[in-house]
Structures are given as C-alpha cells and as structure tokens.
Amino acid sequence: MIAHLPVLPIVVPLLFAAIALLVERRGIAVQRLVGGVGMLALLAAAIALVVQAERGVIEVYLVGDWPARLGIALVADRLSALMVLASTLLGAASLLHASSGWDRRALHFHALFQFQLAGLNGAFLTGDLFNLFVFFEVMLIASYGLLLSGGRGPRMRAGLHYVVFNITASTLFLIALGLLYGLLGTLNMAEMALRVANADPSDVALIRAASGLLLVVFCAKAALLPLYLWLPNAYSRAPASVAALFAIMTKVGVYGVLRVYTLVFGSEAGMLAGASLATASPSPDVGRDGMGGR
C-alpha cells in the first residue's frame, strides 16, 4: 500500500463520490456517513504521504505502469504532499459545516464535494501539464455544480459569470498546451525542462508565447490581479462550505505558476509568488443569511 500512496488522494475521493451517488436514495444521513468515512480515509492517506515526503523521498508513480510521456505520471514531494494535506483538512471542516443542514439544499452535494477534492489533489500531484488540465477541469466542473446547485437570482448570475470566465481560461490553456506539445513533443514537466533548455533558437519565441498564455491561465484561475474580477461575487454568493473550498482552489493557480515556471521555464516565478497576496478577498457579505449563500 505504501507504494501506492501518491495515487490514493485521487482514488479515495473518486471511490467515495461513486458510493455517494449510489446511496443518494437512502437519505441524507447515509450520504453524510459516506462523506465522513471518505474524509477520514483521505486524511489518513494525506498524513501518510506527508510523513513519507518528510523523509526526503520524491515518489514518482506511473499509473498503469505506462511511460511518463504516454500515461498519467504523479509526483509526490514535500510541497505537493503538504498541499494535499491542507486541502484535506479544509475539506473536512467544510464538509462538517455543510452537514449541519446546507447539504440538503444541493443536489448531489456529497458526490460533487468528493469529485472536487479528487480534482484538487490530482492538480497538486500530477507531473504532466495535460493531466494538470484534466484535473483542473474535474475540479472546476464539480465547483460549477456546488456553486449553482439550489441557487437562484444573484447566485445564479455570479455562478454563470464564473463558469464563462473559467471556460475561456480553459480554452487558452488548451491552446498553450497544443503549442508546447507541437514544439517540444512532450508535456511531462521533467522532460519539458530538458527540452526547453536545449530548444532550437527559432522556437524560443513561440515557447515564450505559450508560456505567457500559461501564465495568464494560472493567474486567472488563481484570481490574481488584474484577473480577479470573477472572485468577489463568486465568494459572496457561494455557500460558506463551498466558498471555503474555493479558497484552496484558487491557490492551485498559484501552485501551478510556482511549479511549472520554476521547473520548466526557470526561476522567473519567484517574483510572482508575492502576487498571491494581492488576491481579492471574499466579500464581507459571505454567509449573510446564516447558511453561507442565497
């Protein structure tokens, strides 16, 4: 089981999301039990991953034993393990809050919640840019359902703005990935670092353009200045338990900047770390109705 630790933070929430869907007709109490057991299992996996990473071991896990450039490659180091643990702890607190009553108002809440955790953890653990896009989309699709479910009026409008903004950013993400794959022949981040360092001078301008597109995408998803316009309304209209998960979700964009730019494109990302401090804060009316949203 220790050898499979890097994949457990993804597989565990996916498994319990499927179970939550299967038991929906048995009532909210059973769904809460499934969600709680899932969070405990995920917390155990996250703690074990951090303990392993603290020994200085960087685990590379090839799903299905496919080569890194063809299959899903997961990389667990100290930073990614700590981010997985942080998202799990925040998720546990959010689930506890939602189980006080709000989860009755959202269709498929517990399944969507687990899917979002799987997307978050996958984004932190992946070693491949295309799989980072895939986990981004898993996380975002689940967040669309959580934000819009049971909403109407202002929350529905804020949710639709959020959806359109992120779909646009995801389109730019795909364009950047297509450019980089065409130029480098791989999207595995470790291999990309070597190929960027030895790139043909005639390709350097296009590589820089693609890296610039990636920077825009990550900053948009992290809601960094000046691409933060979607965030205040989404936070203020979201239920409190959902807004709490959004807080860690935006940090996936900051993590993407730090991970991709320091590993693949050099150390230019250092100056961007401070930009995370300028991220827009939730509006003061978060949770104004006592249930965290309208």
C-alpha positions in Angstrom: 0.0 0.0 0.0 2.9 2.4 0.7 4.0 2.1 -2.9 0.5 3.3 -4.0 0.4 6.3 -1.6 0.7 9.0 -4.4 -2.5 7.8 -6.1 -4.6 7.3 -3.0 -5.6 11.0 -2.5 -7.1 10.8 -6.0 -8.6 7.3 -6.0 -10.2 7.6 -2.5 -12.4 10.6 -3.2 -13.4 9.2 -6.6 -14.4 5.9 -5.0 -16.5 7.7 -2.3 -18.0 10.0 -4.9 -19.3 7.0 -6.7 -20.6 5.4 -3.5 -22.4 8.7 -2.6 -24.2 8.6 -5.9 -25.3 5.0 -5.4 -26.7 5.7 -1.9 -28.5 9.0 -2.6 -31.9 7.4 -2.5 -31.2 6.1 1.0 -31.4 9.6 2.6 -29.1 12.4 3.7 -27.9 10.6 6.8 -26.4 7.7 4.7 -24.8 10.3 2.4 -23.2 12.1 5.3 -21.9 8.8 6.7 -20.3 8.0 3.3 -18.8 11.5 3.1 -17.4 11.3 6.6 -15.8 7.9 6.1 -14.3 9.2 2.8 -12.8 12.2 4.5 -11.3 10.1 7.3 -9.7 7.7 4.7 -8.4 10.7 2.7 -7.0 12.3 5.8 -5.1 9.1 6.6 -3.7 8.9 3.1 -2.7 12.6 3.2 -0.9 12.2 6.5 0.9 9.1 5.3 2.0 11.0 2.2 3.4 13.9 4.2 5.3 11.5 6.5 6.8 9.8 3.5 7.7 13.1 1.9 9.3 14.5 5.1 11.9 11.7 4.7 13.1 13.4 1.6 11.7 10.8 -0.7 10.2 12.1 -4.0 7.8 9.4 -5.2 7.1 9.1 -8.9 4.0 7.0 -9.6 3.2 5.8 -13.1 -0.5 4.9 -13.3 -0.9 1.7 -15.2 2.9 1.5 -15.5 2.7 3.4 -18.7 5.8 5.5 -19.6 5.6 9.1 -18.3 5.1 10.7 -21.7 2.1 8.4 -22.5 0.4 7.8 -19.3 -0.5 9.6 -16.1 2.6 10.4 -14.0 2.1 11.5 -10.4 4.9 13.1 -8.4 4.7 13.5 -4.6 7.3 15.7 -2.9 7.1 17.9 0.2 5.2 20.8 -1.4 2.6 18.6 -3.2 2.1 16.4 -0.1 1.6 19.5 2.2 -0.9 21.0 -0.3 -2.8 17.7 -0.4 -2.9 17.7 3.4 -4.0 21.4 3.5 -6.9 20.8 1.1 -8.0 17.7 3.0 -8.1 19.5 6.4 -10.0 22.4 4.8 -12.3 19.9 3.1 -13.0 18.1 6.4 -14.0 21.4 8.0 -16.2 22.4 5.0 -17.9 19.0 5.0 -18.7 19.3 8.7 -20.2 22.7 8.2 -22.3 21.6 5.2 -23.6 18.6 7.1 -25.2 20.9 9.6 -28.0 21.3 7.1 -27.0 23.0 3.9 -26.2 19.8 2.1 -30.0 19.1 1.9 -30.4 22.0 -0.4 -27.8 21.0 -3.0 -28.4 18.2 -5.5 -25.6 15.6 -5.4 -23.7 17.6 -2.9 -21.6 14.8 -1.3 -20.6 13.3 -4.7 -19.6 16.7 -6.1 -17.7 17.5 -3.0 -15.6 14.3 -3.3 -15.1 14.9 -7.0 -13.8 18.4 -6.3 -11.3 17.0 -3.7 -10.1 14.5 -6.3 -9.5 17.3 -8.8 -7.7 19.4 -6.2 -5.4 16.6 -5.1 -4.7 15.5 -8.7 -3.7 19.0 -9.6 -1.2 19.1 -6.8 0.2 15.7 -7.5 0.4 15.5 -11.3 3.8 15.7 -13.1 2.3 16.3 -16.5 0.8 19.5 -17.9 -2.0 17.8 -19.8 -3.1 15.9 -16.8 -2.9 19.2 -14.8 -5.5 20.5 -17.3 -7.7 17.4 -16.8 -7.6 17.7 -13.0 -8.3 21.4 -13.3 -11.5 20.5 -15.3 -12.6 17.8 -12.8 -12.2 20.4 -10.0 -14.0 23.1 -11.9 -16.9 21.0 -13.1 -17.6 19.9 -9.6 -17.3 23.5 -8.4 -19.9 24.6 -11.0 -22.4 22.1 -9.6 -21.6 23.1 -6.0 -22.0 26.8 -6.7 -25.1 26.7 -8.9 -27.0 23.9 -7.1 -30.0 25.3 -5.4 -29.2 28.8 -6.4 -31.3 31.5 -8.0 -31.1 35.2 -8.7 -27.8 36.8 -7.7 -26.1 33.5 -7.0 -27.1 32.1 -10.4 -25.8 35.2 -12.2 -22.5 35.1 -10.2 -22.2 31.3 -11.0 -22.7 31.8 -14.7 -20.1 34.5 -14.8 -17.7 32.1 -13.0 -18.4 29.3 -15.5 -17.9 31.5 -18.6 -14.7 33.0 -17.2 -13.2 29.6 -16.4 -14.3 28.0 -19.7 -12.5 30.9 -21.5 -9.3 30.3 -19.4 -9.5 26.6 -20.1 -9.6 27.3 -23.8 -6.4 29.3 -23.6 -4.9 26.5 -21.5 -5.6 24.0 -24.4 -4.1 26.4 -26.9 -0.9 26.8 -24.8 -0.7 23.0 -24.4 -1.0 22.4 -28.1 1.7 24.9 -28.9 4.1 23.4 -26.3 3.4 19.9 -27.4 4.0 20.8 -31.0 7.3 22.5 -30.2 8.6 20.1 -27.5 7.0 16.8 -28.2 6.1 16.2 -24.6 4.0 17.7 -21.8 5.8 15.8 -19.0 7.2 18.6 -16.9 10.6 17.0 -16.2 11.1 16.2 -19.9 9.9 19.7 -20.8 12.6 21.3 -18.6 15.3 19.5 -20.5 13.8 20.2 -24.0 13.2 23.9 -23.2 16.9 24.3 -22.1 18.0 22.8 -25.4 15.3 24.3 -27.6 16.1 25.4 -31.2 16.6 29.2 -31.2 14.0 29.5 -33.9 11.4 28.0 -31.5 12.2 30.2 -28.5 9.8 33.0 -29.4 6.8 30.5 -29.7 7.8 28.8 -26.4 7.8 32.1 -24.7 4.4 33.0 -26.2 3.0 29.6 -25.0 4.5 30.2 -21.5 2.9 33.6 -21.4 -0.5 32.1 -22.2 0.0 29.6 -19.4 0.8 32.4 -17.0 -2.4 34.2 -18.0 -4.4 31.0 -17.4 -2.8 30.3 -14.0 -3.3 33.9 -12.8 -6.9 33.8 -14.0 -7.6 30.6 -12.1 -5.8 31.9 -9.0 -7.7 35.2 -9.3 -4.5 37.3 -9.1 -4.5 40.9 -10.0 -5.7 42.0 -12.5 -7.6 38.8 -13.3 -9.6 38.6 -10.1 -12.9 40.1 -11.3 -14.8 36.8 -11.0 -13.9 36.1 -7.4 -15.7 38.6 -5.2 -19.2 37.7 -6.5 -18.5 34.0 -6.6 -17.2 34.1 -3.0 -20.0 36.3 -1.6 -22.8 34.3 -3.3 -21.4 30.8 -2.6 -22.5 28.8 0.4 -19.8 29.1 3.2 -18.7 25.5 2.8 -18.3 25.9 -0.9 -16.5 29.2 -0.6 -14.0 27.6 1.8 -13.1 25.1 -0.8 -12.8 27.9 -3.4 -10.1 29.4 -1.1 -7.8 26.4 -1.7 -9.0 26.0 -5.3 -7.6 29.5 -6.3 -4.3 28.5 -4.7 -4.0 25.7 -7.3 -3.3 28.5 -9.8 -0.5 29.9 -7.6 0.9 26.4 -7.2 0.8 26.0 -11.0 2.8 29.1 -11.5 5.4 28.1 -9.0 5.6 24.5 -10.1 5.6 25.0 -13.8 7.7 28.1 -14.1 10.4 27.1 -11.6 10.7 23.6 -13.0 10.1 24.1 -16.7 10.8 27.7 -17.6 13.4 28.7 -14.9 13.1 30.8 -11.8 11.1 33.7 -13.1 8.1 32.6 -11.0 9.8 33.8 -7.8 8.6 37.3 -8.2 5.1 36.1 -8.9 4.7 34.5 -5.5 4.1 37.9 -4.0 1.2 38.5 -6.4 -0.8 35.9 -4.4 -1.0 38.4 -1.6 -3.0 40.7 -3.9 -5.7 38.1 -4.5 -9.1 39.5 -3.9 -10.6 38.7 -0.5 -14.2 37.3 -0.1 -16.8 40.0 0.1 -17.9 40.9 3.7 -21.4 39.5 3.0 -20.3 35.9 2.8 -22.7 33.8 4.8 -25.0 36.8 5.4 -28.1 34.5 5.5 -26.6 32.2 8.1 -26.2 29.4 5.6 -23.4 31.0 3.5 -25.3 31.9 0.4 -28.5 32.7 -1.4 
